[in-house]
Every structure is written in structure tokens, then in C-alpha cells.
Amino acid sequence: MTTPWKLAARAEKMNPSAIREILKVTERPDVISLAGGLPSPQTFPVTAFAAACAEVLATDGQAALQYAASEGYAPLRQAVADMLPWEVNPDQVLITTGSQQGLDLIAKVLIDPGSKVLVETPTYLGALQAFSPMEPQAVSVASDAEGVLPEDLSAKAADARFIYLLPNFQNPTGRTMSEARRAAVSAAAQAAGLPIVEDNPYGELWFDEAPPLPLTARNPEGCIYLGSFSKVLAPGLRLGFLVAPRALYPKLLQAKQAVDLHTPIFTQRMVSTVMRDGFLDRHVPQIRALYKAQRDAMVGALRREMRGLDVEFNVPKGGMFLWLRMPEGIDATALLARAVERHVAFVPGAPFYAGEPDARTLRLSFVTATEPQIATAIAALAETVREALQVQTA
């Protein structure tokens, strides 16, 4: 079929999200999904938002339904500044329509076609999608169980615009940078004159102890910090924020103005109202307790069901994800189709790599399924792996 529409070169480089495509499969009621990075609906404070909605409309409904400042609602910006563990002026806080928008703004302001951008191995798929329309050269930095290796960062830093990092309970691997690794990475980046884009949507979801200080706290002028309300309140709010050095802030603000003028002010006012009086201090520990129990259920099921199968997996200290590596010769993407036949879904790891992918990897989310569902799903996944190994040796 012919069409008069000619796509821009950047549109040709856009790809569908592998995760979003998989989520279509998980809509089947007979499939237990361990795929999507969706917070548990049990954690959504519906009653608190119902009360906040009524209060916002009753006290200042006209302003809440009007256009507003592009920077964001001033009390919410102040609340964000106050909750961060280093000195932040609210004038450095930009409220975004989800932290995903923050990635898009950063890409537009900092990336030219051919610009080198450094990322972890593997990295967040949504960041690769946000960066790709600006046509960067995405370069993977060698990484281990604690994140990027400082020596490889130093070796690849020349001419890079920035390095994108998720130090806390990373998506997709669930790994966390230690204090020593953060110090080394921060020092290496500063020595190379390499800015850091630090993404921290999961940092409050720790189970036993809080993670070390953010990288941004160590060098605020050399970092952009991204945060989100999706994981601690509700993703449907589409509310996030970024903290930027003063020299960079105006251009990020201008980029946002061109996109949506401002993040919905009604949503911002509701969240600001809900957050009063230390609500998050009471609410987030409940999320942590629930997710820790679900993590423990998944780890227990993996240890039980995968015994003898040469399947490697980590035990994350927080967040929402577990990272698995299948036995030699098993491709996780091919395995997915077999798993869906057994009514369980996961996300293959390959799309999370900017460079050569490890086809044996996959990501599991432990926060939306119940503990009995987790047990059933992991047992089914183990049977799928056994079947694949039998076919391989036949």
C-alpha cells in the first residue's frame, strides 16, 4: 500500500518496546506474568488520593484545572528538594510527566547524531528507546554484579556526552552499586570530565538497609538526577522529576515547554497534598515489606525448582526484579514462546543490551504475582527449561 507520508530518519530508528509487546501476551487471563515492571496495585493509596482529590478541588479547583508553570508546582518542587540527601534548591527541580520524559528531555538537549553515550551492560530498555531517536552511538561499559567497572568507564569516556547509570536495584538486573564502587565510579567520571545521568526510580524500595548515597550527592554539578513517584505512589500518575545543575536547567525546561507545556497541575497538587505530614514515611515501608516477601518467595521457588539445571540468578537487595542466566545453548527469546504455552511469561534479556546481547539472560518481576502464583510460575518455567534442555540433547 502506497502512502504520501515520508518518515524522518529518526523515526526509522524507533523500535517498539519489547516489554510492551510482551505485555500484550500477558493480558491473557491464563498467563501468570512475571514480565512487566508494574508496581503491585495493592500498594496504591487509593483512599489517600480520593481525599486529596476532593481537597484540591474544594480548596483551589480552578487553579488545579488551569494551565500552570512549566517548572512544576512550587510546593511539590520544594518537597522533592527536601527529601533528597544532599543540598538541593527547588529551582533546580523540574517536574516531569514520568521520569521517562526526563530521559527524553536529556536526549534532546545533550545528544547530537553520532554522539557517544555510555551505558551499563545491560541497561534500562526505556533509556535506549528515549535516546535512539537522537541517533547516538550507544557504547556499553563492562559491568559486573555491582555495576559498571571504573577502569572500562575511564577507557571509553573520551568524547562521551554522558554515562547513564541506575545504581539502585537496577532494571533489569536488580543489582546495586556498593559504596566503594560508587566512590570509584564517581572519581573516574570526574577525572574524565564525564557527566553522569543517574536514574533512581527504585531507590526507596530497599528491603534490609538503605542503599549508599546517590552518585549525584558526590558531584552535583556533574550529574543529572532522575526520580519517580510511580514506584512509591502509583504509575498512573505519570509523575517524575529531575534535578539538574543550574547551567543546564534552562535548556531542559525549554525542551519540556516544547513537549507538553507542563505536567498536569491537578496531578501535581494531589501528590503534594498526599505527601504532607510524612505520608511516604508511613506508606513506603508497607511496600518494602510486601516486595521483600515476594522476592523471598521467588528466590525460594527458584532454589527449589531450578536445582540441577545450571540456571544462575541473583538475590536483589530491593527493587522489583530478578535476573536469570539460562544454561549453555538456551536462547531466552525462543524459550519465551515455550513458557507462554505453560502459562507463564517473562522478559528476554537481549533487548536490554546496547552492544552484543547475552541471549541466555531473562528478567523476572516478583511484585505483581501473588506468592502462590510465583510458586506455580517458577515451577512451570523450570519445566520449560527442562524441556528445552531435552530438545537440545536429543
Disulfide bonds with the S-S distance in Angstrom:
none
